[in-house]
Amino acid sequence: MTEPTVERRARLHRRVRFIVAFTITYNVFEGIIAVWAGVLASSAALIGFGLDSAVEVLSAAAIAWQFTRKNPERWEKGTVRVIGLAFFLLAAYVTIDAVLALIEQEGPTHTPLGLGITALSLIVMPLLAWLEVRTGRELDSKSVVADAKQLILCVYLSGAVFVGLLLNSLLGWWWADSAAALVVAVLAIREGIEAWRGDVESPFEVLEELEDAHT
């Protein structure tokens, strides 16, 4: 990949700032709605999903801070490690939340609002992550790609909570969302280790290779 020009790099920096601003705004909205819906439905998983938005905001805020610096590349390693810590925090919370729900045999009640907000995230977050990955690759920025992987984990968590809520509502499988959340926690730990080491690759690597093969 050719090195972007000064003008192109400046446009990419503005795009990154827009992405993280949108991410922070959306996650504040998502978090409030999800926690509210979780309290109404007595859903520990849905409340955990809402609180996960705080981790998303932390990751996006780290990128926002980096790209307000005069030389963002200088702060690359530290920003990636902050994102790695965000992955670990997410894994710890999701694990504790899921284990407690399994011990207490606590399943959520039917919640159309919870299903709606998780379904919306399954639409918004993949598109946002795809745009951020392309931007990060063009900038050759590991921190931007790491933040995109945080968004992909949000997609996994959204899917887990959505499927759990749906299976509980339709089949009475109260344990389904907690079991799926534990899978997400394992993925979060793996991504956190990679980010801490600076070993960050695109979460859309297979799709991008296919795209490159046809160009």
N, C-alpha and C positions, 0 to 999 in steps of 0.2 A: 504494500500500500504506500502510495506516494505521500510525502510530508505535506500537510495542508498549508496553504499560504497564510500570511499574517491576517489578511482580511477574512479568510475562511475560518481560521482558528477563533477569531473574535466572534464570528457568527455562531460557531459551535459553543463557545463559552456562554453566549446569551441563551442559547437553546438549553444548555444544562441548567442555568438559573431558572428558566421557565419551567422545566420539568420538575425540579425540586420544589419550586413554589407551588405548583399544582399538586404534587404529591403530599406536601404538608397540609394544604388546604383540604384536599380530599380525605386524608386520613383523620383529620380533626372531625370532619363531618361524619365519616364512617364510624369512628370510635364512639362518638356521642350516641348515634343511632343504635349501634350494636349493643353497647352497654345497657341502654334504656330497654331495648327489646329483650336482652338477656335477663334483666331484673324482672320484667313482666312475665317472662316464660319460665323463670327459675332455672335458666340454662347456664351452667358453669362454663361450658364450652363457648357459648356465644359471648358471655362476658369476657372470657379470655381472648376471644377474637377481637373484641372491641379494645381491650387493653393492649393487644399487640400493635394497634395503630400507633401507640406511643413509641414503640421501638422503630416503626417505620419513619416516624417524624424525626427521631434521633439520627437515623441513618441519613435521611434527606438533609437535615440541618447541618450535618458534618460536611456533606458535599457543598451545600450552599455557602458555608463558611470558607471552604477551600477555594471556591471560585469567586470569592470577593477579594482574595489576595492578589497582589500585583503579579506574582509568579506562582500560579496554582500548582505547577509541576513540583515545586519545591516541597509542598506539603503532602505529596502523594502517599508516602509510606505511612505517615501518622494517621491520615484519613482512612486508609484501608484497614488499619488496626482498630480504629474506632468502630468501623462497620463490622469487623470480626467480633468485637465485644457485644455489639447489638445482636448478632446471631446467637451468641451464647446466652444472653439475657432472654431472648425469645425461647430458646430451647429449654432453659430452666423453668420459665413460667409455664410453658405448655405442658411440660412433663409433670410438674407438681399439680397443676390443674386437672390433668387427665387422670393421674393416679388417685387423687382424692375423690374424683367423680366415680371411678371404678370401685373404690373401697366403700363409698357411701351408696353405691348402686343408684346413682342419681342420673336420671334422664330428663331431657328438656320436654316441656309441653309443646303442643303445636303453636308455631309462631310465624304467621305470614310475613310480618315485618322482618324477622330474622332471616327467613328464606330470601326475601327481596333484597336486603342489603348485601348478603353473601353472593347472590346471583349477579348483582350489579358489579361487584368487585371482580367476578370471573370474566366480565366483559372489559372493564376499564383497565385493570392492572396488566394483563398480557400486552395490550396495545402500548401502554406507557413504558413497560419494560423493554419491549422491542425497539421503540424509538430511542430509549436511553442506551441500550446496547450498541446500536448502530453509531450513535454519537460518541460513546466511549471508545469504540474501536477506532473510529476515525481520528480521535484525539490521542489514541494509544494511552488511555487513562484507565489504570486498574481500579481506581476508586469509583469511577463512574460505572464501570461494569459490575463491580461488587455491589453497588447500590441497586443496580438493575436485578441482581440475583436476590437481593432482599425483597424486591417486588415480586419475583417469581415465587419465593417462599410464601408471600402473602396470598398468591394465587392458590398454592397447595393448601394453605390453611383455610382459605375461603371454601375450596372444594370439599375439604374434610368436614368442615362444620355444616356446609349445605347438605352433603350426603347424609351426615349423621342426623341432622334435623329431619330430613326427608324419610329416612329409614325408621326413625323413631315414630314419626307421625303415621306412616303407612303400615309398618310391621311391628311396632312396639319394641324395636331393638334399641333399648336405652343406652347400651354400651358402645354403639357404633361410632359416635363422634369422638369419644375418648380414645378408642383404638386407633382411629385414623390420625388423631392429633399426635399420638406417640410416634407414628411414622414421620410426621412433619418434624418433630423434635430431633429425631435421628438425622434427618437431612440438614436441619439447622446447625447441628454440631459439626457435621462434615464441612458445610460451607464456611462456618466460623473458623475452623482450622485452616482451610485453604486461604481465607482472607488474611488471617494472622500471619501466615507464611508468605503472603504476597503472591500466591499461586492462584491467580484469578483468570478464569476462562469464561467465554461467553456461554450463557445458559441456552442460547439458540444455535450452538455450534453446528449441529447436524443440519438444521435448516439453512444456515448461512453457507455451508459447504455445498449443499444442493443448489443454492442460488448462484454461487460462484461458478459451479460446473456448467451452468446454462448461460453464462455471460462471456 
